[in-house]
Amino acid sequence: MSSKIVLAEDEPITRMDISEMLTSSGYNVVGEAADGLQAVELCRIHKPDLVLMDIKMPKLDGIQAGKLIIKENLVDSIMMLTAYSGKEFIDKVKEIGAIGYIVKPIDERNLIPQIEIAISKGKEIKNIKNEIIEAKERVQDIKIIHKAKEFLMDKYSIKENDAYKHIRKLSMDRQCSILETSKILVERYRKVD
């Protein structure tokens, strides 16, 4: 499956040229926008792998649109297009979390490798974020199980290992997970307190 790209460029001829470069290189240009508002809406609809966006656009510039797109987690990576190479623009682009910065005029030989790297890095970052979320969830699960063991240890004056065996037996009797049993115990003992 080819990568999905939203292209946002207010100059119609430039947008058409870039779209042709991307399409001829096997990318799926799922939407084209003439301003930042359209870019945000297209990203909401298509959830692309990458948005390639001009900085200077009407209604909502690329920096503002990029902030919204990243805040709403609509895309894996953002690359900015611009005719400007000044430090102030580069700093703003870095602040929003864009992965690439391409200075116009654009040619296919320079564009495609940068697109490939940006898409790859975007996927890596997405995977890392997912791993962090999963790790946080596991930590919360462990805290709940630990809390349930503490309640049982206090109530029955038993050791931690015995409390865990008790939770495990309850979960087997109820045919549910140790986590679900622990949640029930924690909820029950909180109501008693």
N, C-alpha and C positions, 0 to 999 in steps of 0.2 A: 504494500500500500504506500503510495507516495505521500509525502508530507503535505499538510494543509497550511496554506499561507493566506493571510489577509494583507492586502496592499493598500496603503493609505498615502496618497500623493495628490495634491491639489492641481498640479499641471497635467491636463489630460494626455498630452503627447508623451510626456515623461512616464506617466502611469501606464500607458499602452505599451511603450518600449520595454519597461521593466516586466510587465505582465507577460509579454512575449518571451523575454529571456527566461523567466521562471518556468513557463509552460513548456518551452522547447527543451528545458533541462529536466523535465519530468515531474515538476512540482504541480500540485493541485491548487491553483489560485481560486479559493472559495468565495472571495469577496473583494471588491475594489471600492475604496472610499475617497471622496474628494475633500473631506474634512475630518477633524478629530472625533466629532460626535458620531458620524457614520462609522468610523473605525471601531469605536467602543461597541456600538450596536451589532456590527458584523461579528465582532469577537464574542459577544454574548450569544449570538445565534449559532456560530460555527465552531467555537472552542478550538481555534487553530493551533498548530504546533508552533507557528511563528507569526508575528505581525511585523511587517516591514513598513515603517512609517516616517514620513517627512516631519521635520521639527516645525517648520513654519507653515501652518495651515489655518484656514478661517474657522470661525466658531469656537473651536477648541484646538489649541496647538498640540503638537506631538508629545511634548513634555507632560501637559495636563492629561491628555488622553492616556499616555503611558502609565501615569500614576493610578488612574481609575482602573485600567486593565489589570495592572499588577495587584491593586488592592482587592479587586473582585476575583483574582486568580483565574482569569479567562484564557490565558495563553502560557505556554511553557517558556517562550523566549521572545524578546523584543529587540529589533534592530532599528536604529534610527538612520534616516537619510537626511542629508543636509548639504547646502552649498557653503556652509560655514564650518571652519575648522578651529575657531577660537576656543581658548581654554574655558571661558565661561559656559559655552555650550556643552563642551565635553564634561565639565563638572556637573552640570544639571542632569545630563544623561546618566552619568555614573550614579547620582543620587537616587534616581528612580529605579535602578536595577536592570537597565538594558544590558544586553550581552554584546551588542555590536554597534558600530558607528561607521557609516560609510559616507564619504565626501563625494559629492557630484562633481563632474559627470561620471556616470556609472557605466562600466563595461562588463560584459558577461564573464570574461576571464577573471576579474577580480571579485565580482559579486557572488558567484556560485560557491567557491570555497568558503567564503565568509558565512554564507547561508548554512552550508553543511555543518560548520563548526558551531554556529549559534544554535541550530536545532539539536545537535548532539549534547552540547553543554546544558541546554534547557531541559533535556530529558534527564541528564545526570542530576541536576538540581531538583527536579520534580521527584526523582527516586529518593534522594536524600531527605527531602521534606516529608515524604511518605514514611520513610524509616523512622524519622524523629517522632511523627505522630503515633506510629505503632509502638515505639519504645515508651512514650508517655502513657499510652493506654495500658501497656503491660505493667508499668510502675503503679498506676492507679489500681489495677486488678490485684497486684501483690499487697498493696496497702489495705484493701478491703479484706482480703484473706487474713492478713496479719491482725487486723482489728477484730475480726470474728474470733480468732484464736485467743486474743487478749480477753475478750468477754467471757469465753468459756473457761479460761485459766482462772479468772477472778471469781466467777460464779461457782465453779466446782473445785477450786484449789488444786488444779492439776497442772502438770508440766506442759510445755509447748508441744512436744511430740504427741502427747496424749490428746491435746486439744485438736491437733491436726487430724489424728486418727478418727476422732469423734466427727469432725466435719466431713471427712472422707466417707465414713459409714452413713451419715445422714444423706449425703449426695447420692450414694449408691441406692439407698432405700427409696429416695424420691426420684431416682433416675434423672438427675440433672447434674450440671457441672459443679465442681467445688466452688467456683466463683459465684454461681447463682445461689448455692446454699449459703455461702458466706454473706452475700448481700441480704438474704432473708434474715440471717442471724443478727447482723449489724442493725438492720431496721427494727427487728423485734426488741433487741436490747436497748436501743435508743428510746423506744416508746416507754419502756419500763423505767428508765432513768428520769 
